[in-house]
Amino acid sequence: MVTQKDVAKKAMVSTATVSAVINQNKYVSLELTERVQKTIEVLNYEINLVARSLKTKRTYTIGVILGNILSNFYSVLARSIEENAKKHGFSIILCNGDDDPEEELKYLKVLKSSRVDGIILTPTGKNISYIKRLIKTGTNLIFIDRLINGIDCDAVIVDNFNGAYKAVKHLIENGYRKVAIINGFIDRTTGRGRLDGYLKALDESGIPRNDNLIKIGSFKKISGMILCRELLTGTDKLEAIFTANLDITLGAIKIIKEMGLKIPNDVAIVGFDDSEWSTIIDPPLTCIRQPTSELGNIVLEMLVKKINENADKALQNKPQVIILETDLLVRSSSARRKGINK
């Protein structure tokens, strides 16, 4: 088995130089770096991760537990985290929590036993006692996309409340009064924030709340389909729908088109989150854009910094919560209601 000593001898450098190139923890000139890397390729040297972790007390791996990874939002988020992790010399272990508390707990335990250097988690809001224990014992943990009320933990999220408020306010200003919402879990801070933003826009505009126009399900496409059909076949006539995430939006649009209705003439729609297809469907979708890639970049940078800090110091620091703003992208799906003057 080829060792670092073999690489050093072949490249005519010290073993310390080989180690520095591999671990990227000390400056090595470009010339020497290229020489060592070429020698590694020639000799087919493979890093002994177990030996390295015993020596450095690190595994150079980060665990990432996200919601439904089939969702465009989470797949973009995972890609952003992975690309940034590579720049810092870390590999990621990606877990599909699927918004299931049992899956979340299972993966938290797997990652803990795998001795990952840190964990990025989209929390379900459950497993509170276990998560508190992880934080108390010094696990480098950061929440992304959601918070858990009552747990002090570093986090990177978006302003769900104001994003939803902007979406519904836009519909109201375009002449829509009977605005429904199809939302996901409201026991999680994303769903709660988006519902509260919707309600504020109604209240501020003097529009009475109508429980029949508030549909709560999961953040999955099937939920959007089922709840949109309930809205469109119900006795309460609606004029517009605010859908609380991209998968719900897809489900709702599918049902609207299956029922032969026209957007926005029969029902307008604004969705939370943007996608490449948002501009090519007919009509193009008005939506709230989340800075998804930025979310991933920031959370990874925060975690790497946390890993590199002294553990005792990290525990003494007050948790940092970064809230990113959203943008309203106005397109044709929310065009001004016919017969309403500006």
Secondary structure, 3 states (H helix, E strand, C coil): CCCHHHHHHHHCCCHHHHHHHHHCCCCCCHHHHHHHHHHHHHHCCCCCHHHHHHHHCCCCEEEEEECCCCCHHHHHHHHHHHHHHHHCCCEEEEEECCCCHHHHHHHHHHHHHCCCCEEEECCCCCCHHHHHHHHHCCCCEEEECCCCCCCCCCEEEECHHHHHHHHHHHHHHCCCCCEEEEECCCCCHHHHHHHHHHHHHHHHCCCCCCHHHEEECCCCHHHHHHHHHHHHHCCCCCCEEEECCHHHHHHHHHHHHHCCCCCCCCCEEEEECCCHHHHCCCCCCEEEECCHHHHHHHHHHHHHHHHHCCHHHHHHCCCCEEEECCEEECCHHHCCCCCCCC
